[in-house]
Amino acid sequence: MKPLFYAFLISACLASSAPFLRADDGRIESAVEFRAYCAADFLLERPAGLCLTVTGIVAFVAALPFSALGGNVAETAHKFVVRPFRYTFVRPLGHFED
């Protein structure tokens, strides 16, 4: 059980580090910097995004009865499932914009 907790803790820390990996104005200055962004994205952000996507699916299923009663199933699905999925699988490598 402890390795799973540590994996979740590391994933949460890595996922929260995305805003700090960007340049000051969001522009990439050189090819070396772009390669570093790509490496950080591939090694850190994509696995963390996959964990967040799976966690979002579980949270969506748990919240589904309440969102159905509130009439906002589509909004809940977009927030918990679609956004993490797009961030992980659709976004270009090395670009951290949402």
N, C-alpha and C positions, 0 to 999 in steps of 0.2 A: 504494500500500500504506500510506503514511503517513496519509492521511485516515481510512482504516478503523481504524488503530491509535488515532488521536486520538478518533474517535467512540466506540470501545470504552472508552477511558480516561475520557472525559467521562461516559459512561453509568454506569460503575462508581462514579465519584465521586458522581454524582447519586443512584444507588441506595443508596449508603451514608449519604446525608444524611437519609433518611426519619425516623429516630428523633429528629433534632434539630428537625424542623419542628413537632413537637407542643407543646402547652402543657404546663406543669409537671405538672398532674394529669390531662392528657388531655382536659379539658373545653374547649370553645370558648366564650369569654367574650362576644363581640359579633358582629354581622352583618358588620362590616368585617373582623374576623379570620377569619370563616368564608369570606368571599370570597377572602381572601388564601390560605387553605388550598386552596380549590377551584382557584385559578389555579396555585398551585405543583403541585398534584396533576395538573392537566391538562397543564401545560407541561413539567414535569420528571419526575414519577413515572410517568405512563402510558407515555411513550416509553421510559423506562428499564426499566419492567416488561415492555414488549414485547420489548426486546432480551434481557432475562433469560429470558423465556419461550422465545424461539428458541434461546438458548444452552442452556437446560435440556433442550430436545428433542434437541439435538445430543449433549449429555452423556449423556442417557438412552440414546440409540441406541448410543453408544460403550460404555456400561457394561452394556448388555443381556446380552452373553454371560456376564459375571461374575455379574450378579445372577440370571440364570437358573440358573447352576451353584449359587449359594448359596440359591436358592429364595425370594428376596425381590423378585421383579419388581414386585409391587403396591406395596410400600413405596418402592422406587426410583422408580417412576412417579409416586407421590404427591409425593415430595420434589422431583423434578426438573421435573415437568410440571404437575401439578394445582395445587400451591400458587402458583407464579408466575402461572399462568393466572388463578386466582381473584383474586389480588392485583391483576392488571391489568384484568380485564374484569368481574368480579362485584362487587367492593367498591364501595360508594357513593362518589361524588365528594367529596373533601375529608376523608374518614375514612381515617386511616393505620393502623388496627388490622389485624392480620393475620388 
